Structures are given as structure tokens and as C-alpha cells.
Amino acid sequence: MSPALTLADTRSTIEARLPDGMMFNNGDHIDHNKVGLMQPTPKDASLEEMRRTMKESGYVFIKDLIPREDVLRVRERRVSSLDTAFCCEED
């Protein structure tokens, strides 16, 4: 298993793949200081707590809700499409 990525590793990887350090989500500029690892919401969180988390963070991440293999397969497809879109070379 690969070592866990740090927040700095995550930012530098993302910034290296995007032209001129620009980062966008649905057409809006993203503050690079807000890019990082997602914080999990407990599986037993109440619906009210999940709604609050969604409103505050813009996402609800429940770890191990989807099988890891499925997540990795989708992640690989997304990363591959970024490589094609931005003509990035593999390390």
C-alpha cells in the first residue's frame, strides 16, 4: 500500500496538473488554501448533522460507504481523463 499523502502532497499534485496554477470547479475559481483531504462524517451521524456538514463544507464524506475498489476504479478513470485533457506526462 502506498504511504498516505499529506496535504502539501495533495496540493502540489493538483497544482502540477493544472495550467498556470488555475483551479476551477463548475466554473468558479477555487482558493488553493481550501484544497486538501476531505474530512469524514461519522456513519452514525444524524441526518441533521449531515445536512449541516453539507451546508458548511459543500460535501458529506462517509468513509467506507462505497467499496474501495469501486472508488479506485472511478478515480483512475478521472485521473486518466485529466492527463489527456492537460497532456500531462506520467512521472
Secondary structure, 3 states (H helix, E strand, C coil): CCCCCCHHHHHHHHHHHCHHHCCEECCEECCHHHCCCCCCCCCCCCHHHHHHHHHHHCCCCCCCCCCHHHHHHHHHHHHHHHHHHHCCCCC
